[in-house]
Each structure stands twice: as C-alpha cells, then as structure tokens.
Amino acid sequence: MSQEGLLLVVSGPSGAGKGTVCKSLLQKCSEIKYSTSVTTRKPRKGEEHGVNYFFTSVEEFQDMIKNNQLLEWAKVYDNYYGTPTEFVIETLKSGQDVILEIDVEGAKQIFKNFPNGVFIFLLPPSMEELASRIYKRGTDSKEVIEKRLAAAQGEIDQLINYNYVVLNDEVEKATEKIQSIIIAEKCKVNRNKVLKEEYWK
C-alpha cells in the first residue's frame, strides 16, 4: 500500500515568480505532477492551451462551477481561475505529488477540502523588486499592473495562514528550499501510516 501523494499549494503575489519556481521544481522532480488551471483570461504571448492553462469562456467556466468540476475557483483581476477536481484526486490516490500554483483565495478553498496539504507562500525580495518584475514582464496594461501592485500587500498579509514561507531572491535557492520541504513532509509520522502499522502495533 503506497503513501498517498502530497498536495503542494504554492501562492504569492503576482510577480513573486511562482511560475518560474514551479517550472524549476518540475524540471528537478519529474515525479511531481503540475495541475493545469482553467482560466477565462486571454493567453499571453507564448502560452499554450492545455500546457500553461486551459483557456475557456466565462459561460463554460460557470458551467464547471455548477457541475462541481472545480476543486477551487476565484475571480482575480476580472478573470476566473480554477482547478479541475478529477486530475488532482486521482493523481494523489496513485501516490504521486501534485503542485498547484494558485492565488490566496483559491488556497483558502483548498485548505477546507485538503487541510493536510502543504501550503507554501512565495515572497519577492522586496516590494520594489516585485514592481520591477511586473513592469519588465510587459504582458499587462498599466491599469492591470496597478491593480496587481495594490493587491500585493493584502495577499502577503495572508502568509500567516500558510505552513511555509520561501523567499524567492534566487530561483535555484527557492527551488531547493521547496525540495527540502517536500522531503520533511514525507517523513512526518502522520503521513506514514503504513510504517506505523509495520513497526509499532
């Protein structure tokens, strides 16, 4: 009987580098599966449907909500984002880890259903660096950027609800810290029920 997989939830303000760190982690840990989110926002340059996101209409997204096909969902900066339920549940049951890259509101919903998940908050080195990253990205309008920056402090205030906080000053270091978190979590007694049955009756 295999150990159930870990549900890794990574959040942080826009510009904290969540996508970059998750990509680095997936390259180093092939056993981790990335849960592709559904969104109603338009694809950015270079993004592919089914790879970066499942891009859909507002109407189709609302149908998924009604049919309980989303583990969590939220409206962020006038767009909807959500996590398909079936993939996550089946992957965890198979013993594989799943990583979700979601906002703080989505993480709250996940916690209600999976309190045993591993919740990691990614921080930028400073608010000044955060603003610089968002502007350099060049994918959003000035209005959207201002919304993201205005919301960032409120999102950071939510880190008290997470299990871990990781400073993303360097992608490599941030990735290594998350790898260490995964190792530690898998060694927790409450995650090793099979060993408990084997060694102490």
trRosetta pair geometry for C-beta under 8 A, 3 or more apart (Angstrom, degrees):
i j d omega theta_ij theta_ji phi_ij phi_ji
1 194 5.4 -174 82 -100 101 123
2 94 8.0 1 78 160 142 38
2 95 3.9 -25 127 -93 137 139
2 194 7.9 -52 -142 -38 10 156
3 95 6.2 91 72 -137 54 93
3 186 7.2 93 129 -150 156 91
3 191 6.5 55 -161 158 121 87
3 192 6.7 -32 -104 -105 125 57
3 194 6.6 -111 -71 10 77 124
4 92 5.7 29 179 164 97 85
4 93 6.7 -27 -130 -109 96 33
4 95 6.5 -110 -125 -102 25 50
4 191 7.9 -117 55 -156 84 84
5 91 6.3 -52 46 133 158 77
5 92 4.4 -130 58 -133 102 54
5 93 7.8 -42 16 6 100 19
5 94 7.0 14 -23 69 123 65
5 95 5.4 112 -50 164 85 20
5 96 4.6 -9 -87 85 145 28
5 97 4.5 -164 -170 -75 103 38
5 98 6.2 85 126 -9 133 79
6 92 7.9 -146 50 -126 10 94
6 97 4.5 -1 52 -121 84 101
6 98 7.6 -158 92 34 52 58
6 117 7.6 108 -180 -145 69 56
6 118 5.6 7 180 -1 116 124
6 182 6.5 -176 54 -139 162 85
6 185 5.9 79 -115 114 142 136
6 186 6.8 -86 -47 -72 128 87
6 191 7.9 3 -84 -141 92 144
7 88 7.0 49 -118 -171 113 109
7 92 6.1 -16 -62 -95 94 132
7 97 7.6 -170 -73 -158 25 67
7 98 5.5 -9 -117 64 64 98
7 100 7.1 9 -178 -2 87 112
7 110 7.4 -163 146 180 133 120
7 114 5.2 -22 64 164 158 153
7 116 7.7 92 35 93 109 73
7 117 4.0 -59 87 -119 108 98
7 118 6.8 163 83 21 54 73
8 32 7.3 -16 21 -146 139 125
8 97 6.2 36 -11 175 110 110
8 98 6.8 -170 29 92 76 46
8 99 4.3 -23 74 -108 114 74
8 100 6.9 173 90 22 57 67
8 117 7.3 179 -82 -175 16 91
8 118 5.1 -23 -109 70 63 107
8 120 6.7 -2 -171 6 89 119
8 178 7.7 75 -161 -173 139 112
8 182 7.1 -30 -83 -92 132 100
9 99 7.9 175 -78 -157 24 54
9 100 5.0 -13 -113 65 66 107
9 102 6.5 -46 -157 40 92 106
9 107 5.3 124 161 -124 136 96
9 110 5.5 154 -97 101 145 157
9 117 5.4 52 -12 147 114 132
9 118 6.8 171 22 83 74 51
9 119 4.8 -17 68 -111 114 65
9 120 6.7 163 83 25 56 70
10 18 5.6 151 130 -148 112 101
10 21 7.2 -158 -172 91 151 118
10 22 6.0 -172 57 -75 157 108
10 99 6.4 14 -4 -174 113 100
10 100 6.9 176 26 86 70 52
10 101 5.1 -22 72 -107 104 66
10 102 7.6 119 69 25 54 59
10 120 5.1 -20 -104 75 69 104
10 121 8.0 153 -157 -96 52 21
10 122 6.0 31 -174 -23 96 116
10 178 7.7 -4 -94 -121 122 140
11 18 7.3 -24 -150 -104 17 138
11 101 7.9 150 -83 -162 42 47
11 102 6.1 -38 -88 84 89 60
11 103 6.2 82 -139 -158 104 19
11 104 5.3 108 179 -76 147 60
11 106 7.8 174 -96 64 116 94
11 107 4.9 -54 -50 -45 142 143
11 119 7.4 -6 10 -169 111 87
11 120 7.4 158 25 85 65 53
11 121 5.6 -29 74 -111 88 68
11 122 7.0 -175 89 19 34 82
11 155 7.6 -143 156 -178 108 108
11 158 7.7 -53 120 98 143 123
11 162 7.1 -145 47 -86 113 133
12 16 3.5 -96 139 67 128 163
12 17 7.6 -26 97 48 149 59
12 18 5.2 175 47 -64 111 107
12 121 5.8 127 -79 -172 79 62
12 122 3.6 -65 -48 65 149 83
12 123 6.4 -147 -133 -67 117 33
12 124 7.7 130 172 -31 123 74
12 155 7.3 93 -179 140 27 125
12 168 7.6 48 -160 -2 169 132
13 16 5.2 115 60 -38 65 111
13 124 7.1 -63 62 -9 109 110
13 130 6.3 18 95 -152 129 138
13 148 7.3 118 176 174 94 85
13 151 7.2 163 -134 104 101 82
13 152 3.9 55 -147 -134 151 83
13 155 4.6 142 -82 77 84 138
13 156 6.1 -29 -35 -51 120 87
14 134 6.3 66 123 -101 99 117
14 148 4.2 -67 62 -158 139 123
14 151 7.7 56 11 75 108 113
14 152 7.0 -100 41 -86 75 95
15 124 6.3 -8 118 -67 89 142
15 130 4.7 104 108 -165 129 72
15 131 7.4 55 163 -67 168 18
15 133 4.2 135 -163 87 98 116
15 134 4.2 -58 -82 -57 133 90
15 137 7.3 -123 -103 -23 85 134
15 148 6.9 109 -15 148 113 131
15 152 7.5 -31 44 -103 116 130
16 122 4.6 131 141 110 128 100
16 123 6.3 -87 -142 -143 119 12
16 124 4.9 -122 -118 -48 64 84
16 130 6.8 -8 -76 -117 60 102
16 168 5.9 109 168 34 77 139
17 20 4.6 -53 -168 46 85 117
17 21 5.4 84 129 -24 94 100
17 122 6.5 -123 68 154 80 136
17 124 7.0 124 -2 -95 100 80
17 133 7.2 -85 -58 -159 86 158
17 168 4.5 -167 58 149 132 153
17 171 6.7 -131 171 -93 138 89
17 174 7.3 106 103 56 130 170
18 21 6.2 -63 -146 40 25 105
18 22 6.1 21 160 -17 65 112
18 101 5.0 134 153 -157 118 112
18 122 5.5 163 -87 47 75 148
19 22 5.9 -58 -143 39 26 109
19 23 6.2 29 157 -21 63 108
19 101 6.5 94 -83 176 58 162
20 23 5.8 -55 -149 34 27 112
20 24 6.5 28 152 -18 62 107
20 171 5.6 -86 138 -113 112 128
21 24 5.6 -53 -149 36 33 113
21 25 6.3 35 152 -21 66 106
21 122 6.2 -176 31 -121 157 148
21 166 7.9 139 -164 108 159 136
21 168 6.0 -94 -61 -115 134 127
21 171 5.9 -154 -91 -143 69 81
21 174 5.0 -66 -121 114 125 128
21 175 5.9 -166 -156 -72 78 76
21 178 7.1 114 165 -12 114 146
22 25 5.6 -53 -147 36 32 114
22 26 6.3 33 155 -19 65 106
22 34 6.8 99 162 -116 116 116
22 99 6.0 169 -143 134 106 138
22 101 5.1 -65 -50 -70 160 129
23 26 5.8 -54 -147 36 29 110
23 27 6.5 32 152 -22 62 105
24 27 5.8 -55 -152 32 31 113
24 28 6.6 17 154 -9 64 109
24 171 5.4 155 -44 164 160 110
24 172 7.3 -133 -172 -90 148 45
24 174 7.8 90 69 80 144 95
24 175 4.4 -93 118 -84 122 139
25 28 6.0 -66 -151 43 31 103
25 29 5.8 -21 168 26 71 112
25 32 6.7 -29 137 65 100 157
25 99 6.9 124 101 -86 136 170
25 175 5.3 -165 -73 -139 72 92
25 178 5.7 -45 -101 91 132 138
25 179 7.1 -173 -132 -61 91 84
26 29 6.6 -73 -122 62 25 77
26 30 7.6 68 177 -100 60 39
26 32 5.9 -118 -109 83 66 109
26 34 5.7 -17 -95 -48 141 117
26 99 7.3 -128 -71 40 96 143
28 175 6.4 112 9 166 147 128
28 179 6.8 -60 113 -80 137 132
29 32 4.5 46 113 0 113 113
29 97 7.8 -22 145 62 130 135
29 179 6.8 178 -52 -109 127 97
29 182 7.5 43 -113 61 162 173
31 96 6.2 -148 172 -138 79 88
31 97 6.5 69 121 26 89 100
32 96 7.4 153 -119 175 28 90
32 97 4.6 -39 -113 85 76 110
32 98 7.4 149 -167 -101 73 16
32 99 5.5 34 171 -18 120 113
33 91 5.2 -110 59 -158 151 147
33 96 5.5 56 -9 139 116 128
33 97 6.8 165 22 87 73 53
33 98 5.2 -31 73 -105 94 68
33 99 7.3 175 83 17 42 75
34 98 7.7 127 -115 -159 11 65
34 99 5.6 -33 -108 64 60 97
34 101 7.8 -5 -154 -6 99 106
35 83 5.8 30 141 -149 132 104
35 84 7.3 -159 -172 50 100 81
35 87 6.0 149 -128 104 89 123
35 88 5.5 16 -107 -79 140 94
35 91 7.9 -149 -79 32 95 152
35 98 5.3 49 -42 -179 110 110
35 99 6.8 -163 9 79 85 43
35 100 5.0 -18 51 -91 127 76
36 50 6.8 37 159 -166 167 35
36 51 7.2 -149 -115 167 136 8
36 52 7.5 108 -140 114 103 15
36 53 6.4 165 -178 -122 91 29
36 54 6.0 99 131 -26 112 88
36 84 7.7 12 77 16 72 116
36 87 7.9 5 37 81 78 171
37 53 5.5 -34 78 -126 78 87
37 54 7.2 -140 111 26 36 82
37 81 5.5 7 164 -170 136 92
37 82 6.4 150 -164 73 88 33
37 83 5.7 -53 -111 -86 81 61
37 84 7.9 176 -129 -5 35 78
37 100 7.8 91 -67 -153 102 83
37 101 7.5 -103 -23 67 124 80
37 102 7.0 140 -85 -90 138 89
38 53 6.8 115 -127 -178 20 89
38 54 4.5 -33 -106 70 72 107
38 56 5.7 -5 -171 13 104 125
38 61 6.4 166 134 -112 120 93
38 64 6.8 28 91 51 166 174
38 70 7.3 -99 40 -103 127 111
38 80 7.9 -15 113 118 88 96
38 81 7.2 151 81 -158 54 43
38 82 4.8 -19 59 63 100 90
38 83 7.6 -172 15 -78 84 15
38 84 6.3 94 -26 -48 113 89
39 53 4.7 -30 21 -174 112 144
39 54 7.3 138 19 69 62 55
39 55 6.3 -31 72 -108 80 57
39 56 7.3 144 74 31 31 78
39 79 6.1 29 -175 156 98 119
39 80 6.5 172 -147 91 52 59
39 81 4.8 -6 -100 -103 92 72
39 82 7.6 170 -75 20 50 65
40 55 7.7 101 -124 -160 21 63
40 56 6.2 -56 -92 80 64 68
40 57 6.5 39 -131 -176 96 19
40 58 5.1 57 -138 -77 149 64
40 61 5.3 -70 -59 -23 111 150
40 79 5.1 -166 71 -158 85 80
40 80 4.4 54 5 41 117 92
40 81 8.0 -115 15 -60 73 47
41 53 7.9 20 59 102 91 170
41 55 7.6 -89 75 -127 52 93
41 77 8.0 27 -88 90 131 103
41 79 3.8 6 -61 -139 94 158
41 81 7.8 -7 -3 -69 108 89
42 55 7.5 48 -138 -146 29 132
43 47 4.3 -156 -164 80 94 114
43 48 7.6 63 -144 -75 140 14
43 49 7.1 -78 -75 -58 136 76
43 52 7.4 111 -136 68 95 133
43 53 7.4 -166 -101 52 81 112
43 55 5.6 -61 -54 -71 94 151
44 47 4.9 82 55 -11 71 124
44 139 4.7 4 -140 -158 127 134
45 139 7.0 -141 21 -116 92 101
47 51 7.4 -175 -171 77 60 100
47 52 4.1 -78 -150 41 94 157
47 53 6.7 8 177 21 127 95
48 51 3.9 34 77 30 107 125
48 52 5.8 121 47 3 57 95
49 52 8.0 -43 -78 45 18 82
49 53 7.2 -48 -123 85 47 63
49 54 6.5 58 -166 -132 77 43
49 55 5.1 -84 -106 23 96 101
50 54 6.1 51 -81 -94 50 74
54 84 7.6 48 17 -37 147 124
56 60 4.4 -108 174 85 117 129
56 61 5.5 143 98 -56 119 84
56 64 8.0 72 103 -17 164 133
57 60 4.7 94 54 8 82 101
57 61 6.9 -144 94 -6 43 88
58 61 5.7 -57 -149 37 31 113
58 62 6.3 31 155 -20 66 107
58 80 6.6 121 -121 6 71 129
59 62 5.9 -56 -149 35 28 110
59 63 6.7 32 150 -22 62 103
60 63 5.6 -51 -154 31 34 115
60 64 6.8 38 148 -22 64 100
61 64 5.6 -52 -157 30 36 113
61 65 6.9 38 146 -20 65 100
61 73 7.6 145 178 -151 103 141
61 80 4.8 122 156 94 158 148
61 82 6.7 149 -155 7 100 131
62 65 5.4 -46 -153 30 39 115
62 66 6.5 40 150 -18 66 103
63 66 5.6 -54 -149 37 35 112
63 67 6.2 18 157 -6 67 113
64 67 6.0 -65 -141 48 28 101
64 69 4.3 -88 -160 64 80 117
64 70 5.3 79 138 -36 107 106
64 73 7.9 136 102 -73 110 148
64 82 6.6 158 108 91 135 158
64 84 7.9 -76 -163 -103 134 75
65 68 7.9 28 176 -70 30 32
65 69 7.8 -76 -54 43 18 79
65 70 6.0 -26 -93 24 57 129
65 73 6.1 -91 -93 40 102 160
65 82 7.5 -134 -74 -96 84 157
68 85 7.3 -3 149 -9 70 156
69 84 6.4 -27 156 -137 88 72
69 85 5.9 -145 -174 16 38 107
69 86 7.5 -27 -154 -17 78 99
70 73 4.6 25 143 -43 151 113
70 82 4.1 -41 -140 178 135 129
70 83 6.1 109 -163 62 77 51
70 84 6.6 -59 -106 -98 58 33
70 85 6.2 167 -149 -35 6 92
71 82 7.7 146 45 177 62 82
71 83 4.4 -46 50 93 106 108
71 84 7.1 32 -6 103 95 17
71 85 4.5 141 -58 -95 80 71
71 88 5.6 -3 -50 35 155 151
71 89 8.0 175 -87 -39 121 91
71 109 7.5 137 135 123 64 111
71 110 6.6 42 140 -102 109 80
71 113 6.6 -136 -168 67 88 160
72 82 6.5 -171 95 -144 49 67
72 83 5.2 31 45 27 82 111
72 102 6.8 59 89 -165 134 161
72 106 4.4 112 132 -159 131 79
72 107 7.8 88 176 -50 170 17
72 109 3.7 142 -123 88 106 129
72 110 5.2 -57 -40 -54 145 77
72 113 7.8 -145 -58 19 95 130
73 80 6.4 5 -178 -173 109 98
73 81 6.7 174 -151 90 64 46
73 82 3.4 -14 -101 -98 95 105
73 83 7.4 -149 -69 18 62 63
73 106 7.0 8 -112 -109 6 96
73 109 7.5 -21 26 49 42 172
74 80 7.4 168 89 -147 34 58
74 81 5.8 -12 60 59 79 90
74 82 7.5 158 15 -79 53 65
74 102 7.8 117 18 -177 125 105
74 103 5.9 -110 74 63 151 121
74 105 4.2 119 -118 94 145 121
74 106 4.8 -108 -8 -58 124 83
74 109 7.6 -163 -54 -4 98 132
75 78 7.3 2 175 -125 98 12
75 79 7.0 167 -156 84 64 27
75 80 5.4 -36 -99 -92 70 66
75 81 7.9 155 -101 17 23 72
76 79 6.1 -31 70 67 68 78
76 80 7.9 117 21 -115 69 19
76 81 5.7 -10 21 6 116 119
76 103 5.4 150 -86 -23 146 164
76 105 7.4 -176 -73 36 100 127
77 144 6.1 65 -169 -147 131 91
77 147 5.6 124 -117 116 98 139
77 148 6.8 -4 -81 -71 138 80
77 151 7.9 -115 -64 -1 93 155
81 102 7.1 166 128 -135 127 85
81 103 7.0 104 66 4 144 112
81 106 6.8 -64 100 -63 108 140
82 106 7.7 -176 -115 -119 42 121
83 88 6.5 38 156 -38 115 139
83 100 5.9 -11 -107 -132 144 126
83 102 6.6 -51 -49 -77 121 137
83 106 6.9 112 -15 -171 112 126
83 110 7.6 35 34 -82 153 110
84 87 5.2 58 97 13 110 109
84 88 7.2 162 93 -10 63 94
85 88 6.2 -78 -161 39 34 107
85 89 6.1 19 162 -14 75 115
86 89 6.2 -64 -147 39 27 107
86 90 6.1 15 166 -10 66 115
87 90 6.4 -67 -146 42 23 104
87 91 6.0 19 163 -18 64 116
87 98 7.8 138 129 -127 87 138
88 91 6.1 -64 -146 37 23 108
88 92 6.4 19 161 -16 63 111
88 98 5.4 145 -134 144 74 170
88 100 7.5 9 -107 -66 128 117
89 92 6.2 -62 -150 37 25 108
89 93 6.4 23 156 -18 63 111
90 93 5.8 -57 -148 37 31 113
90 94 6.5 31 154 -22 64 107
91 94 5.8 -57 -153 32 31 112
91 96 5.0 -71 179 74 85 109
91 98 5.0 102 98 -67 134 117
92 95 8.0 81 175 -45 32 12
92 96 7.2 -101 -90 68 27 62
92 97 7.9 39 -106 -122 68 27
92 98 5.9 -66 -62 0 86 120
97 182 7.1 5 -120 -143 164 122
100 106 7.8 -136 152 131 127 124
100 110 6.8 -180 73 -99 160 156
102 106 3.8 -97 166 90 127 138
102 107 5.7 162 94 -55 108 75
102 110 7.1 129 62 -25 151 136
103 106 5.2 94 56 12 70 104
103 107 7.1 -128 103 -9 37 92
103 155 7.2 -82 -164 -126 87 125
104 107 5.4 -52 -147 33 35 117
104 108 6.8 44 153 -27 64 97
104 155 5.1 -177 -14 -142 135 81
104 158 4.3 79 -151 84 143 164
104 161 7.9 100 -158 57 102 129
105 108 5.8 -45 -157 23 35 114
105 109 7.2 32 148 -14 61 101
106 109 5.8 -55 -159 35 39 111
106 110 6.4 40 146 -21 69 105
107 110 5.4 -52 -147 35 36 115
107 111 6.4 43 153 -27 66 102
107 119 6.2 98 -169 -137 121 115
107 158 7.9 127 68 144 131 134
107 161 7.7 133 118 105 120 120
107 162 7.6 -21 164 -89 149 94
108 111 5.8 -50 -152 28 31 115
108 112 7.1 35 150 -22 60 99
108 161 7.4 -1 -93 140 82 157
109 112 5.9 -50 -160 25 36 113
109 113 7.1 14 152 0 65 107
110 113 6.2 -73 -156 48 35 99
110 114 5.6 -34 170 44 77 107
110 117 6.1 -25 146 21 110 166
110 119 8.0 151 93 -93 120 105
111 114 6.9 -79 -116 69 21 63
111 115 5.8 54 -176 -99 67 61
111 117 6.9 -115 -100 43 55 119
111 119 6.8 3 -84 -68 105 142
111 161 7.5 -70 -64 161 165 114
112 115 7.5 15 -126 -58 11 86
114 117 4.1 64 126 -37 112 111
116 190 7.9 -131 -135 124 117 121
116 191 8.0 147 180 -88 119 92
118 163 5.9 -85 -157 49 58 149
118 164 7.4 7 177 9 89 118
118 181 6.6 137 178 147 134 114
118 182 7.4 140 101 -97 173 60
118 185 5.3 -36 -90 -103 136 161
119 161 7.3 -57 130 122 154 74
119 162 4.3 -136 124 -140 105 74
119 163 4.8 121 55 4 78 90
119 164 7.2 164 92 28 54 72
120 162 6.4 108 -115 -177 9 127
120 163 6.9 -42 -71 62 54 90
120 164 4.8 -17 -113 72 75 105
120 165 7.6 155 -163 -94 60 23
120 166 6.0 9 -177 -1 108 115
120 178 6.3 48 -150 -116 167 100
120 181 6.5 103 -90 119 126 171
121 158 7.6 176 -109 97 138 81
121 159 4.1 -177 112 -125 172 95
121 162 4.2 179 -25 17 107 168
121 164 7.1 -176 24 94 69 53
121 165 4.8 -23 68 -110 101 73
121 166 7.2 166 82 24 48 69
122 166 5.5 -25 -108 71 64 95
122 168 5.2 31 -175 -30 101 124
122 174 6.9 54 -135 -163 105 134
123 156 7.0 73 -115 -127 96 104
123 159 7.3 5 -66 -91 108 154
123 165 6.1 29 -17 -179 118 101
123 166 7.0 178 21 85 80 42
123 167 5.1 -37 71 -108 105 59
123 168 6.5 174 75 13 45 81
124 127 7.3 115 79 -87 122 28
124 129 5.1 -169 160 91 115 105
124 130 4.1 157 49 -73 164 89
124 133 6.9 -141 -125 7 137 142
124 168 6.2 -39 -103 64 41 99
125 129 4.7 37 59 29 98 161
125 167 6.7 74 -95 -179 56 104
125 168 7.3 -101 -41 84 70 57
125 169 4.5 82 -84 -103 108 85
126 129 4.6 98 54 6 80 100
126 130 7.0 -133 98 -8 45 86
127 130 5.3 -47 -149 31 37 119
127 131 6.6 38 153 -18 65 100
127 152 7.0 135 -132 113 92 140
127 153 7.6 6 -109 -74 129 91
128 131 6.0 -53 -153 34 31 109
128 132 6.5 33 149 -20 63 108
129 132 5.4 -53 -147 37 35 116
129 133 6.3 38 154 -23 67 103
130 133 5.9 -55 -152 32 28 111
130 134 6.7 23 155 -16 63 106
130 149 7.4 139 118 -116 109 81
130 152 6.1 116 148 -153 151 157
131 134 5.9 -58 -150 36 32 109
131 135 6.3 26 157 -14 67 109
131 149 5.8 41 -101 -111 91 127
132 135 6.0 -61 -148 40 28 107
132 136 6.0 24 158 -17 66 113
133 136 5.9 -60 -143 40 27 109
133 137 6.5 41 154 -36 62 101
134 137 5.7 -44 -155 16 30 118
134 140 7.2 -35 180 42 93 127
134 145 5.4 139 141 -140 121 97
134 148 5.9 176 -136 96 150 140
134 149 6.8 -147 48 -62 162 94
135 138 7.5 34 161 -63 42 60
135 145 6.5 68 -83 -150 66 148
137 140 7.1 32 93 8 116 91
140 144 4.0 -114 -180 89 115 127
140 145 5.2 146 99 -56 118 79
140 148 7.2 69 103 -14 170 137
141 144 4.8 95 53 7 77 101
141 145 7.0 -139 95 -6 40 88
142 145 5.6 -54 -147 36 32 115
142 146 6.4 35 154 -21 65 105
143 146 5.9 -55 -152 34 28 111
143 147 6.7 30 150 -20 62 105
144 147 5.6 -53 -153 33 35 114
144 148 6.5 36 150 -21 66 104
145 148 5.7 -54 -150 34 33 112
145 149 6.4 27 155 -15 66 107
146 149 5.9 -55 -145 39 31 109
146 150 6.2 33 155 -21 65 108
147 150 5.8 -57 -147 36 28 111
147 151 6.3 19 157 -13 64 111
148 151 6.0 -64 -149 41 27 105
148 152 6.5 48 151 -50 63 96
149 152 5.5 -31 -150 -2 34 122
150 153 8.0 -60 177 22 32 96
151 154 5.6 -66 -164 45 54 113
151 155 5.9 53 144 -25 83 107
152 155 5.7 -60 -151 36 31 111
152 156 6.3 30 155 -20 68 106
153 156 5.5 -52 -146 36 34 113
153 157 6.5 44 152 -28 64 100
154 157 5.6 -47 -154 24 33 118
154 158 7.4 38 148 -24 58 99
155 158 5.8 -52 -168 21 40 116
156 159 6.0 -19 -172 -17 50 113
157 160 7.4 -26 166 2 52 105
158 161 5.5 -39 178 24 74 114
158 162 7.6 78 130 -26 76 98
159 162 5.3 -48 -161 21 56 119
159 165 5.4 52 -180 -96 129 118
162 165 6.4 111 86 -67 128 73
164 181 5.5 -40 -56 -118 173 140
166 174 5.3 105 152 -147 119 84
166 177 4.9 156 -129 100 116 138
166 178 6.2 -22 -77 -60 165 85
166 181 7.8 -87 -64 -32 123 140
167 174 7.1 -127 91 -93 42 96
168 171 6.9 25 -162 -91 94 50
168 174 4.4 17 -110 -81 72 153
169 173 6.8 -10 64 62 84 136
169 174 7.5 155 33 -49 51 102
170 173 4.3 71 73 12 102 109
170 174 6.7 -179 83 -11 49 87
171 174 5.7 -60 -146 39 30 110
171 175 6.1 32 156 -22 66 108
172 175 5.8 -55 -149 34 27 113
172 176 6.5 26 154 -18 62 107
173 176 5.7 -54 -149 35 32 111
173 177 6.5 35 153 -22 65 104
174 177 5.8 -53 -152 32 32 113
174 178 6.7 28 153 -16 64 104
175 178 5.9 -58 -153 36 32 107
175 179 6.5 35 150 -20 66 105
176 179 5.5 -51 -149 34 34 115
176 180 6.5 37 151 -20 65 103
177 180 5.6 -53 -153 34 33 113
177 181 6.6 39 147 -23 64 102
178 181 5.3 -45 -149 30 38 117
178 182 6.6 43 151 -22 65 100
179 182 5.7 -50 -153 31 33 113
179 183 6.7 34 151 -18 64 103
180 183 5.7 -52 -150 35 35 112
180 184 6.3 33 153 -18 66 107
181 184 5.8 -58 -149 38 30 110
181 185 6.2 30 155 -20 66 109
182 185 5.8 -56 -146 36 28 111
182 186 6.4 23 158 -16 63 109
183 186 6.1 -63 -151 37 27 108
183 187 6.7 19 154 -15 63 111
184 187 5.9 -67 -154 37 31 108
184 188 7.4 53 147 -46 63 87
185 188 5.8 -28 -163 -9 40 116
185 191 6.7 73 157 -21 69 163
186 191 6.2 -115 -139 111 35 145
187 191 7.8 54 58 61 12 119
187 192 7.6 -3 -158 -37 30 132
188 191 4.6 75 71 10 94 107
188 192 7.1 173 89 -6 49 94
189 192 6.0 -79 -150 43 32 102
189 196 7.1 81 -175 -72 85 115
190 193 7.7 12 -172 -59 40 83
192 195 4.2 -10 159 29 110 118
192 196 6.3 128 110 -26 77 87
193 196 5.3 -51 -149 33 37 117
193 197 6.5 38 154 -20 67 102
194 197 5.9 -54 -154 34 32 110
194 198 6.4 28 149 -19 64 111
195 198 5.4 -60 -147 39 35 113
195 199 5.8 -5 169 8 72 116
196 199 6.8 -74 -132 49 20 86
196 200 6.1 -50 -160 54 62 90
197 201 7.9 46 -158 -101 43 60
